[in-house]
Amino acid sequence: MQHRLSVENNTLNWRLKGEILKLEPWGPDGVRVRATSLRDFPDIPGALIESLPDSGAEVTIMDDKGVLTNGKLRAEVWPDGTLHFSNTATGAVLLEEPEPIFNKPPARWYRPLHSDLSKIDVHFRAQANERIFGLGQHQHGLLDNKGSVIDLEQRNTEVCIPFYISSLGYGFLWNNPGVGRVELGMNQTRWVMDATRGIDYYIVAGDSPAEILEKYIDATGHPPLLPDFALGFWQCKLRYRTQEELLNVVREYKRRELPLAIIVSDYFHWRMMGDWAMDPRDWPDPAAMMQELKDMGVELMVSIWPTVNATNTVYTEMAERRLLAETVHGIQVHIPVTDTTPEGVSMCAFYDATNPEARAFVWERVKKNYLDYGVRVFWLDADEPELMPMHAENIRYALGTGLEVTNIYPLLHQKGFYDGMRAAGHDEIINLSRSAWAGSQRYGAAVWSGDIRSRFDILRAQIPAGLNIAMSGIPWWTTDIGGFMDGDIRTDYFKELIVRWFQYGVFCPLFRLHGVRLPLNGLYGAQSSGSDNEIWSFGDKAYEIIRGLLFLREQLKPYLRDLNQAAHAHGIPPMRPLYYDFPKDCTSANLADEFMLGPDLLVAPVTEQGAVSRSVYLPAGPSWVDAWTGQEYQGGQEFNAEAPLERIPVYWRKGSRFAFQFQE
């Protein structure tokens, strides 16, 4: 049976019954696996960087078995074609395919659809006591994804990044941007692609979550340094309708001597979708506005949508040049959106971010109408793309069918802005995006958790959502402080919620207030701006607490600058689960409502209405110091921490060079 196996250029190849399989070393301790039922491997775009240093791997064939040993990872192809991955030093099984039995579906199951596309399932054995962290951002409220079914499809609030870190000591990247799902069952793990031409994944071994994540970042790209101003406070609402309204908010922050880093001009500041420019009726002098903001030390972030109004003259040009995503059935539009001209609902199309010419077309206008005025932070909204209905099978891109490639859309959209800013001389880049894919961090993409509701249970769900996207390689993440929808600033419920959310948000990698507040100013849409959403909008008591948090963020900046350097150099996420820093502490691995900000600061948000205390666990090993009282605690214990409305439980690791005592 040895004729099925061959070694070529340090790569292990296997052929049988119409399937070809290739295993090749991919950086230190990593292996890339590709398989297809076609005659050759398809050129499907992925997340992996193509050039990695030679890792000194060894490939052999013995006893009808192919073996690739690359540092800590050993990969084997058995005579029946199944794949088995183990730790080189310990022999412990990390991941393996089940053996074929009678007519049971094989481990790699191809079911032809049409053309070169197949529905493909890949099965692995379930491992006892395995925990799975990462897989992007989801609203299920879980830190450990084991036992979950995760859809592999971008949606508002659901970010598909198909990479996870296992508690067994490996990381796994499903390097395929197609639509499908992963089923992390107790009896098996199954990756399902609805329509694709092949299998492509990367597995890497490591002794700790930190080591695994750094190798993944090496394989998919390091984030650029965050501009220093972005570590401060970002003010936003739906929406500032005019240039003067926005400037007046910044002037008030300055009058009150409050720290402010960024002010945001949200959507509908344009005349029409597809202009990628400010509406001169409401924003008559961008140059003067930018100069005044600069004089006040505040940056402007503007909302950019990847949509084109079908009544915009640019739509015809882009359609003729095939710069728009195309539909299989029906007219070439993808989403009904309320626009400003004509006022009301218009049908819009998404530009084709997978087409380099289309990316250049959009960036040319963004540069002329924003960057050249001094805008250097862009809010990339609705870039899932947000199709309505979510029928990926009905959309076509330059790279292929929607079912096969649509999940890579946000990454390539981000690439267009990153490449444009680099060409304009910018090295420290961050753009806020509602979606991301594996590797988005290399293009300076930050992510926020989308259009979530203003409730305590939703606040609670954001903690594991942020921790899992951190374990997926995205270091810069935030939420809409207060939630995006249904927040009524007249109610005691919301006034308590906004304080608790600010207490959480001040320790998030990015510190940003946003939301459409009730009561609305007119009907929701292009003419609505919602109620006030500045920090003085929620009553005197809330204002005094939130004001103190803005100054606390300023005190944290030296620490945050260190975390910025670590994220750039090593891919270390500023915000991460306790498991990242304390992988041998079993209790830490189960905690979805605490997190570390860097290596030295433990944060335990309050997410229950009316709570004045909460249970806190401090990991074993170091001693911990209460950041409010200075009281010292030995690690490895759980206790009830006081948490009146004015206080969020926070603890410094004893001996930290950054530690200071907070002031209430």
Phi and psi in degrees as a GROMACS rama.xvg file:
@    title "Ramachandran Plot"
@    xaxis  label "Phi"
@    yaxis  label "Psi"
@TYPE xy
-65.2057  -20.8353  GLN-2
-63.5652  -17.1164  HIS-3
-72.2474  -24.7793  ARG-4
-104.736  144.482  LEU-5
-151.419  157.782  SER-6
-120.518  129.157  VAL-7
-145.861  122.924  GLU-8
51.7771  47.3265  ASN-9
62.665  24.738  ASN-10
-119.81  139.292  THR-11
-97.8479  123.977  LEU-12
-117.248  147.185  ASN-13
-143.207  136.331  TRP-14
-135.282  138.208  ARG-15
-172.904  134.206  LEU-16
51.073  45.0795  LYS-17
84.3822  1.57767  GLY-18
-111.124  138.815  GLU-19
-116.02  144.274  ILE-20
-137.02  136.741  LEU-21
-133.59  130.585  LYS-22
-118.724  128.017  LEU-23
-139.302  144.132  GLU-24
-62.7177  142.165  PRO-25
-138.845  87.0166  TRP-26
72.8792  178.337  GLY-27
-60.2835  128.061  PRO-28
65.5276  18.509  ASP-29
-123.731  155.515  GLY-30
-137.859  135.461  VAL-31
-102.64  134.367  ARG-32
-117.86  128.706  VAL-33
-131.074  142.703  ARG-34
-150.997  150.329  ALA-35
-159.973  159.131  THR-36
-97.3816  2.91904  SER-37
-84.9957  176.782  LEU-38
-73.0846  -24.423  ARG-39
-147.247  165.219  ASP-40
-72.5113  131.77  PHE-41
-71.454  152.598  PRO-42
-92.4069  73.4022  ASP-43
-89.3371  128.265  ILE-44
-63.0686  144.093  PRO-45
-141.918  -168.281  GLY-46
-96.2417  -19.7291  ALA-47
-73.3229  139.938  LEU-48
-76.2239  135.743  ILE-49
-75.0952  -23.0902  GLU-50
-110.254  114.612  SER-51
-131.266  147.255  LEU-52
-65.1854  152.189  PRO-53
-60.8757  130.265  ASP-54
-103.717  5.2942  SER-55
72.3395  31.7158  GLY-56
-71.1035  156.549  ALA-57
-120.756  135.49  GLU-58
-125.946  127.259  VAL-59
-139.964  162.351  THR-60
-123.392  124.002  ILE-61
-146.994  133.191  MET-62
53.8456  46.1359  ASP-63
62.2331  19.8057  ASP-64
-124.188  132.405  LYS-65
-93.079  134.471  GLY-66
-130.005  126.383  VAL-67
-118.33  117.166  LEU-68
-112.229  119.84  THR-69
-131.24  94.3931  ASN-70
61.0204  -118.558  GLY-71
-82.252  -5.31753  LYS-72
-114.032  130.818  LEU-73
-116.795  123.832  ARG-74
-115.414  134.615  ALA-75
-128.382  140.09  GLU-76
-109.368  115.578  VAL-77
-84.3718  165.058  TRP-78
-56.1347  -28.3634  PRO-79
-82.6098  2.90809  ASP-80
89.3482  -3.48537  GLY-81
-76.974  153.085  THR-82
-106.48  142.045  LEU-83
-140.291  127.187  HIS-84
-119.3  134.951  PHE-85
-143.372  165.129  SER-86
-78.386  124.481  ASN-87
-59.5912  -41.7934  THR-88
-75.0946  -43.0899  ALA-89
-99.3646  -18.3393  THR-90
78.0328  -1.24391  GLY-91
-65.0814  134.543  ALA-92
-69.834  129.575  VAL-93
-97.4678  -47.71  LEU-94
-158.226  138.105  LEU-95
-154.955  150.914  GLU-96
-83.3956  150.239  GLU-97
-75.0768  154.083  PRO-98
-73.2638  149.495  GLU-99
-72.2483  137.49  PRO-100
-135.601  116.256  ILE-101
47.1627  -125.972  PHE-102
-98.9212  16.0353  ASN-103
-63.7471  140.189  LYS-104
-52.1395  136.175  PRO-105
-67.9834  168.522  PRO-106
-60.29  -36.0305  ALA-107
-119.853  106.853  ARG-108
-114.939  116.286  TRP-109
-105.264  126.226  TYR-110
-124.526  102.996  ARG-111
-57.9818  140.19  PRO-112
-107.611  -75.5997  LEU-113
-159.282  159.471  HIS-114
51.5493  -129.572  SER-115
-96.7266  5.43041  ASP-116
-88.9845  144.829  LEU-117
-137.216  154.388  SER-118
-83.5531  130.468  LYS-119
-127.372  132.262  ILE-120
-115.266  138.97  ASP-121
-124.353  123.106  VAL-122
-109.304  140.525  HIS-123
-129.913  152.388  PHE-124
-65.9967  145.215  ARG-125
-76.9758  145.026  ALA-126
-110.485  134.896  GLN-127
-65.4197  138.537  ALA-128
62.6709  21.2815  ASN-129
-81.1575  137.517  GLU-130
-112.785  145.022  ARG-131
-128.555  120.857  ILE-132
-118.115  142.049  PHE-133
115.779  -137.1  GLY-134
65.6389  26.7583  LEU-135
88.8372  -151.633  GLY-136
-118.252  125.569  GLN-137
-139.131  158.403  HIS-138
-100.868  20.9229  GLN-139
-79.4908  -8.43357  HIS-140
79.4264  11.4428  GLY-141
-105.951  143.755  LEU-142
-90.8494  -49.1546  LEU-143
-84.9643  117.686  ASP-144
-82.6685  -4.80885  ASN-145
-58.6348  132.699  LYS-146
93.1715  -3.91753  GLY-147
-96.8651  158.967  SER-148
-110.54  121.381  VAL-149
-114.085  119.238  ILE-150
-70.9082  134.907  ASP-151
-95.5481  77.682  LEU-152
-161.256  132.062  GLU-153
-72.6549  132.227  GLN-154
-145.183  159.587  ARG-155
-56.7531  123.295  ASN-156
79.8815  -11.6943  THR-157
-117.596  112.557  GLU-158
-109.648  119.524  VAL-159
-88.8793  106.436  CYS-160
-127.444  99.5987  ILE-161
-80.2085  56.9314  PRO-162
-131.501  135.672  PHE-163
-137.077  159.558  TYR-164
-113.774  126.276  ILE-165
-96.94  144.102  SER-166
-67.1038  -9.41279  SER-167
-81.6932  -7.55214  LEU-168
104.497  35.0754  GLY-169
-149.113  160.025  TYR-170
-116.673  148.373  GLY-171
-135.982  123.677  PHE-172
-113.027  119.523  LEU-173
-84.1587  101.164  TRP-174
-89.4736  55.6604  ASN-175
-143.195  121.886  ASN-176
-87.6213  18.0857  PRO-177
-81.7921  166.639  GLY-178
-82.1298  137.593  VAL-179
179.255  -140.362  GLY-180
-163.06  160.272  ARG-181
-122.479  129.84  VAL-182
-109.245  110.303  GLU-183
-98.3859  61.622  LEU-184
-75.4666  168.221  GLY-185
-77.9794  -18.3399  MET-186
-102.734  -22.9768  ASN-187
-166.262  161.914  GLN-188
-109.882  133.096  THR-189
-135.678  125.885  ARG-190
-99.9793  129.155  TRP-191
-123.396  127.934  VAL-192
-112.693  127.111  MET-193
-70.5418  -33.8809  ASP-194
-160.76  110.975  ALA-195
-154.55  171.189  THR-196
-106.298  -4.66085  ARG-197
-177.211  174.532  GLY-198
-105.287  138.582  ILE-199
-152.053  116.985  ASP-200
-147.971  164.2  TYR-201
-130.157  132.377  TYR-202
-127.092  138.695  ILE-203
-138.369  140.205  VAL-204
-101.496  152.304  ALA-205
-163.799  161.867  GLY-206
-88.4668  -9.31595  ASP-207
-154.126  158.813  SER-208
-57.0247  -38.4051  PRO-209
-62.7297  -43.4722  ALA-210
-65.2242  -42.8678  GLU-211
-63.1533  -45.8229  ILE-212
-64.625  -38.3949  LEU-213
-64.9221  -39.1913  GLU-214
-66.5051  -37.1546  LYS-215
-62.8169  -42.0701  TYR-216
-64.1202  -39.9512  ILE-217
-59.8481  -34.5252  ASP-218
-82.3676  -22.4127  ALA-219
-120.274  -6.48493  THR-220
115.596  138.564  GLY-221
-86.8551  143.21  HIS-222
-70.8646  145.708  PRO-223
-69.6416  164.955  PRO-224
-62.8859  140.946  LEU-225
-75.8285  134.803  LEU-226
-57.4389  138.621  PRO-227
-59.0054  -34.8803  ASP-228
-63.058  -27.0222  PHE-229
-70.3381  -9.30383  ALA-230
-77.6037  -10.121  LEU-231
-88.4097  -159.161  GLY-232
-91.2496  134.767  PHE-233
-108.783  124.571  TRP-234
-103.363  130.539  GLN-235
-154.219  156.74  CYS-236
-156.945  169.693  LYS-237
-99.9907  109.732  LEU-238
-135.555  162.265  ARG-239
-83.634  115.065  TYR-240
-80.6487  -24.9271  ARG-241
-136.204  163.712  THR-242
-58.7323  -43.7836  GLN-243
-69.0534  -38.956  GLU-244
-61.3692  -44.182  GLU-245
-63.7808  -45.7182  LEU-246
-63.6313  -35.6036  LEU-247
-64.8137  -34.2002  ASN-248
-65.5206  -45.312  VAL-249
-64.4804  -41.2523  VAL-250
-59.9619  -36.6328  ARG-251
-70.3986  -38.741  GLU-252
-58.9178  -42.4284  TYR-253
-69.8808  -38.1477  LYS-254
-61.7647  -37.4643  ARG-255
-83.1427  -0.975243  ARG-256
58.5982  45.0948  GLU-257
-100.742  140.988  LEU-258
-69.9071  134.849  PRO-259
-147.59  127.592  LEU-260
-101.664  -42.9481  ALA-261
-138.197  137.611  ILE-262
-115.409  145.251  ILE-263
-118.297  132.884  VAL-264
-101.268  106.835  SER-265
-79.4038  -169.966  ASP-266
-64.2975  166.707  TYR-267
70.8342  16.8032  PHE-268
-82.557  -2.71654  HIS-269
-95.4096  166.546  TRP-270
-75.4353  -39.7884  ARG-271
-159.756  142.078  MET-272
-59.4106  132.545  MET-273
104.938  -10.8262  GLY-274
-76.1604  -37.605  ASP-275
49.2398  56.1062  TRP-276
-162.904  158.518  ALA-277
-77.6204  142.019  MET-278
-71.688  115.908  ASP-279
-63.0069  -16.7984  PRO-280
-67.3662  -35.7099  ARG-281
-108.228  -18.6204  ASP-282
-129.535  71.3774  TRP-283
-72.8109  -21.746  PRO-284
-142.901  74.3123  ASP-285
-56.8793  -35.6003  PRO-286
-63.3819  -44.908  ALA-287
-67.0604  -39.3673  ALA-288
-61.1932  -46.9586  MET-289
-64.6867  -34.5412  MET-290
-67.8029  -41.4479  GLN-291
-66.4721  -40.7377  GLU-292
-61.5642  -42.3568  LEU-293
-61.207  -42.4548  LYS-294
-62.7372  -30.2093  ASP-295
-89.8556  -0.0309464  MET-296
74.0451  31.9394  GLY-297
-124.587  136.318  VAL-298
-92.4334  156.041  GLU-299
-109.133  130.189  LEU-300
-108.882  134.987  MET-301
-117.015  146.092  VAL-302
-78.7343  130.419  SER-303
-123.181  121.473  ILE-304
-102.662  146.701  TRP-305
-88.6734  30.7618  PRO-306
-114.667  152.93  THR-307
-129.254  122.756  VAL-308
-65.4986  131.273  ASN-309
-64.1066  -16.8946  ALA-310
-93.1123  -2.40254  THR-311
-77.64  138.147  ASN-312
-60.3975  -27.2796  THR-313
-69.5729  -22.2653  VAL-314
-58.755  -46.3384  TYR-315
-61.97  -44.6917  THR-316
-61.6638  -45.594  GLU-317
-68.0534  -37.3486  MET-318
-64.7356  -43.9096  ALA-319
-64.0632  -34.0911  GLU-320
-88.9881  3.67475  ARG-321
59.0283  43.4305  ARG-322
-96.7672  -3.36129  LEU-323
-101.491  149.464  LEU-324
-61.99  143.739  ALA-325
-110.467  156.32  GLU-326
-107.769  150.255  THR-327
-80.4857  -45.8058  VAL-328
-123.944  139.618  HIS-329
90.9482  179.16  GLY-330
-72.0909  161.556  ILE-331
-85.9065  65.4899  GLN-332
-140.339  157.62  VAL-333
-129.976  -15.6345  HIS-334
-157.245  134.09  ILE-335
-84.9571  126.088  PRO-336
-134.899  139.071  VAL-337
-68.0126  123.813  THR-338
-120.607  174.433  ASP-339
-91.849  -28.9628  THR-340
-139.66  114.313  THR-341
-69.2584  149.53  PRO-342
-65.402  130.181  GLU-343
123.733  -170.61  GLY-344
-76.8278  130.231  VAL-345
-124.81  154.337  SER-346
-89.4905  131.295  MET-347
-127.576  154.665  CYS-348
-116.05  151.102  ALA-349
-87.6294  137.945  PHE-350
-71.2447  159.044  TYR-351
-89.8998  93.8106  ASP-352
-68.6744  -13.695  ALA-353
-80.9222  -6.34065  THR-354
-100.171  114.738  ASN-355
-56.3943  -35.3653  PRO-356
-65.4673  -37.7404  GLU-357
-69.1484  -40.0031  ALA-358
-60.7671  -41.9408  ARG-359
-65.7474  -37.2333  ALA-360
-61.6718  -46.8767  PHE-361
-67.06  -46.0097  VAL-362
-62.7799  -37.2046  TRP-363
-55.3675  -40.5775  GLU-364
-75.5785  -39.1592  ARG-365
-62.4403  -42.3448  VAL-366
-62.588  -47.7111  LYS-367
-64.2734  -40.3656  LYS-368
-96.6391  -10.5535  ASN-369
-132.429  -61.951  TYR-370
-59.0607  -41.3525  LEU-371
-66.5543  -18.8184  ASP-372
-86.6052  -11.2169  TYR-373
114.139  0.151324  GLY-374
-72.3833  126.32  VAL-375
-132.642  17.0801  ARG-376
-133.705  126.864  VAL-377
-119.326  139.326  PHE-378
-101.202  104.317  TRP-379
-91.0896  87.5281  LEU-380
-88.2425  156.417  ASP-381
57.0039  28.9877  ALA-382
-96.0984  31.0953  ASP-383
-63.9772  -42.3548  GLU-384
-78.9196  153.545  PRO-385
-84.5188  78.9895  GLU-386
-72.6423  146.778  LEU-387
-136.669  111.495  MET-388
-76.4281  167.242  PRO-389
-79.2155  70.8242  MET-390
-111.747  87.5636  HIS-391
-63.8502  -24.4406  ALA-392
-69.4655  -13.0423  GLU-393
-101.216  12.264  ASN-394
-125.495  145.216  ILE-395
-128.103  138.913  ARG-396
-118.775  169.873  TYR-397
-59.7305  -31.5992  ALA-398
-81.4234  -17.1738  LEU-399
149.322  -166.168  GLY-400
-70.2711  155.567  THR-401
-59.6523  -41.7366  GLY-402
-61.0152  -30.2601  LEU-403
-88.1494  -29.2739  GLU-404
-133.95  -1.28798  VAL-405
-62.8258  -27.7624  THR-406
-67.9186  -15.6552  ASN-407
-86.2723  -4.83091  ILE-408
-52.7056  -51.5047  TYR-409
-61.5946  -37.0368  PRO-410
-61.8325  -44.509  LEU-411
-74.137  -31.5949  LEU-412
-61.1696  -45.0602  HIS-413
-64.7702  -37.5302  GLN-414
-60.3553  -39.2955  LYS-415
-60.1442  -41.5938  GLY-416
-73.1356  -40.1335  PHE-417
-62.9431  -48.5558  TYR-418
-61.5347  -39.8294  ASP-419
-65.4604  -41.2967  GLY-420
-69.7523  -37.67  MET-421
-62.9891  -42.0869  ARG-422
-63.9163  -27.2386  ALA-423
-87.8565  4.07203  ALA-424
98.6242  9.74958  GLY-425
-95.8851  129.289  HIS-426
-107.781  -33.7057  ASP-427
-94.6921  108.972  GLU-428
-130.205  134.716  ILE-429
-146.275  130.585  ILE-430
-131.131  131.209  ASN-431
-83.9722  126.973  LEU-432
-128.094  145.989  SER-433
-84.4186  -9.78299  ARG-434
-143.031  172.199  SER-435
-166.519  165.222  ALA-436
-137.036  174.608  TRP-437
-56.1379  126.559  ALA-438
95.5598  -5.73563  GLY-439
-58.3983  -25.7326  SER-440
-61.6615  -28.0523  GLN-441
-71.5716  -14.0312  ARG-442
-104.595  20.1571  TYR-443
71.0597  26.9744  GLY-444
-84.8338  123.397  ALA-445
-100.347  158.012  ALA-446
-130.041  143.725  VAL-447
-119.758  165.26  TRP-448
-84.8726  15.7894  SER-449
81.4523  -164.089  GLY-450
-87.6456  75.7281  ASP-451
-91.744  162.405  ILE-452
-88.6887  159.995  ARG-453
-90.8454  81.1236  SER-454
-144.146  155.999  ARG-455
-64.0471  -39.7537  PHE-456
-66.0916  -31.0794  ASP-457
-71.2257  -40.6151  ILE-458
-55.725  -45.4885  LEU-459
-61.1141  -38.4194  ARG-460
-69.7855  -22.3167  ALA-461
-69.7129  -24.2527  GLN-462
-63.6954  -57.5117  ILE-463
-66.437  -27.853  PRO-464
-61.0582  -45.1614  ALA-465
-69.3721  -35.0718  GLY-466
-69.7871  -38.0326  LEU-467
-72.7204  -34.4641  ASN-468
-71.1067  -29.2642  ILE-469
-63.4415  -39.8816  ALA-470
-75.7463  -2.11963  MET-471
-102.469  6.89765  SER-472
99.7688  0.654588  GLY-473
-98.1844  106.853  ILE-474
-79.9256  -27.1042  PRO-475
-110.254  115.502  TRP-476
-147.931  154.097  TRP-477
-159.207  177.932  THR-478
-126.653  170.352  THR-479
-76.2705  106.029  ASP-480
-59.0281  125.167  ILE-481
93.4671  -6.72149  GLY-482
80.0954  158.412  GLY-483
-86.4941  -41.7898  PHE-484
-116.432  148.825  MET-485
76.9172  11.6166  ASP-486
-84.0864  110.986  GLY-487
-98.6707  110.87  ASP-488
-70.7426  -6.6605  ILE-489
-84.1742  -13.3964  ARG-490
-97.0013  150.034  THR-491
-65.669  -33.343  ASP-492
-57.1813  -50.2868  TYR-493
-69.8876  -35.32  PHE-494
-63.7381  -35.4351  LYS-495
-72.3195  -42.6298  GLU-496
-60.6838  -44.1032  LEU-497
-65.189  -34.2849  ILE-498
-66.1036  -48.3654  VAL-499
-64.2555  -35.047  ARG-500
-72.04  -38.1955  TRP-501
-62.1356  -39.3143  PHE-502
-62.8475  -34.7182  GLN-503
-73.0057  -46.0457  TYR-504
-64.6349  -30.0562  GLY-505
-65.2629  -21.2044  VAL-506
-103.477  4.25268  PHE-507
-77.5011  158.064  CYS-508
-54.4108  -40.9626  PRO-509
-117.454  144.053  LEU-510
-117.367  97.3704  PHE-511
-140.936  128.628  ARG-512
-98.1704  132.974  LEU-513
-159.18  161.832  HIS-514
152.455  157.819  GLY-515
-100  109.908  VAL-516
-94.6712  146.208  ARG-517
-93.4953  150.113  LEU-518
-75.6741  147.686  PRO-519
-67.672  150.338  LEU-520
-95.4691  86.8082  ASN-521
87.0316  -177.078  GLY-522
-70.0336  150.356  LEU-523
-63.9381  129.79  TYR-524
149.263  -155.875  GLY-525
-63.0143  -27.9306  ALA-526
-96.9466  2.06956  GLN-527
-99.1115  143.71  SER-528
-123.886  -3.85643  SER-529
73.1446  172.015  GLY-530
-74.8746  174.354  SER-531
-59.3293  146.278  ASP-532
-141.644  35.2514  ASN-533
-94.9267  166.222  GLU-534
-68.5094  -14.2164  ILE-535
-94.0265  9.80292  TRP-536
-89.5481  -1.83571  SER-537
-118.772  19.9569  PHE-538
100.027  159.447  GLY-539
-64.0455  -41.7449  ASP-540
-64.1853  -47.8804  LYS-541
-61.865  -40.17  ALA-542
-59.6948  -44.9671  TYR-543
-63.331  -39.2997  GLU-544
-68.8161  -47.349  ILE-545
-65.7631  -38.8273  ILE-546
-56.2339  -43.6241  ARG-547
-63.333  -33.8176  GLY-548
-69.2807  -33.9493  LEU-549
-61.8961  -40.0977  LEU-550
-75.1746  -29.6019  PHE-551
-62.6087  -40.85  LEU-552
-59.4364  -39.1073  ARG-553
-62.6959  -39.0769  GLU-554
-65.7752  -30.3196  GLN-555
-78.4292  -8.97047  LEU-556
-59.5041  -41.0361  LYS-557
-58.4873  -39.6723  PRO-558
-65.2302  -44.1859  TYR-559
-64.9052  -32.8674  LEU-560
-65.4788  -38.3254  ARG-561
-61.6788  -41.5844  ASP-562
-67.1928  -33.2096  LEU-563
-61.3089  -45.9085  ASN-564
-62.5971  -41.9146  GLN-565
-65.8734  -38.1859  ALA-566
-65.0456  -41.5896  ALA-567
-68.744  -46.2679  HIS-568
-77.4155  -37.4773  ALA-569
-127.316  -0.0847439  HIS-570
73.5699  18.2472  GLY-571
-76.7098  119.701  ILE-572
-72.5768  134.396  PRO-573
-59.0833  -43.6207  PRO-574
-103.867  128.324  MET-575
-155.394  159.709  ARG-576
-66.4021  156.806  PRO-577
-55.9036  -31.6014  LEU-578
-57.8203  -33.0272  TYR-579
-59.5538  -45.1685  TYR-580
-90.3675  -20.9396  ASP-581
-132.546  63.5297  PHE-582
-67.074  -19.2124  PRO-583
-93.1808  -2.9726  LYS-584
-91.0806  103.983  ASP-585
-61.0353  -35.9413  CYS-586
-65.7984  -39.9533  THR-587
-60.2236  -35.6855  SER-588
-64.4088  -20.8171  ALA-589
-98.4552  -0.174932  ASN-590
-90.7883  113.498  LEU-591
-100.028  -1.46844  ALA-592
-122.341  16.4266  ASP-593
-130.049  161.355  GLU-594
-157.384  164.152  PHE-595
-100.212  135.194  MET-596
-104.131  102.02  LEU-597
69.4297  -172.504  GLY-598
-78.5229  -11.2064  PRO-599
-120.246  -5.11746  ASP-600
-125.123  117.807  LEU-601
-103.14  130.875  LEU-602
-122.417  133.445  VAL-603
-127.291  86.3171  ALA-604
-62.718  152.866  PRO-605
-97.4993  120.55  VAL-606
-126.59  16.4059  THR-607
-114.148  129.891  GLU-608
-60.1696  132.08  GLN-609
80.3553  -1.05943  GLY-610
-69.9449  141.39  ALA-611
-123.95  8.46802  VAL-612
-159.9  166.159  SER-613
-157.13  156.578  ARG-614
-74.5899  136.982  SER-615
-130.607  136.629  VAL-616
-113.248  131.298  TYR-617
-108.307  123.088  LEU-618
-59.7469  149.157  PRO-619
-69.4122  152.913  ALA-620
118.405  -81.8976  GLY-621
-80.9579  169.947  PRO-622
-94.9663  155.267  SER-623
-126.361  146.659  TRP-624
-120.588  125.385  VAL-625
-60.4121  121.874  ASP-626
-70.3076  -15.0903  ALA-627
-96.3532  -39.6243  TRP-628
-108.247  -19.0395  THR-629
82.8753  1.60613  GLY-630
-69.9316  138.972  GLN-631
-98.7272  140.493  GLU-632
-129.306  142.774  TYR-633
-81.0237  137.619  GLN-634
-66.7016  162.267  GLY-635
89.838  17.8755  GLY-636
-132.019  154.794  GLN-637
-116.459  139.685  GLU-638
-153.997  169.961  PHE-639
-93.7646  118.166  ASN-640
-99.0178  137.82  ALA-641
-66.8724  136.872  GLU-642
-147.617  63.6697  ALA-643
-60.9741  168.599  PRO-644
-53.6213  -28.9163  LEU-645
-78.5839  -4.51768  GLU-646
-138.405  137.142  ARG-647
-111.088  131.064  ILE-648
-62.5395  122.706  PRO-649
-142.15  141.485  VAL-650
-139.037  131.387  TYR-651
-87.55  142.852  TRP-652
-67.446  128.532  ARG-653
-59.7573  133.298  LYS-654
95.6167  -4.03623  GLY-655
-62.5414  136.21  SER-656
-74.5585  -11.2682  ARG-657
-98.2501  -10.0243  PHE-658
-59.9231  136.686  ALA-659
-148.236  161.633  PHE-660
-90.8809  128.681  GLN-661
-72.1935  155.569  PHE-662
-115.232  132.197  GLN-663
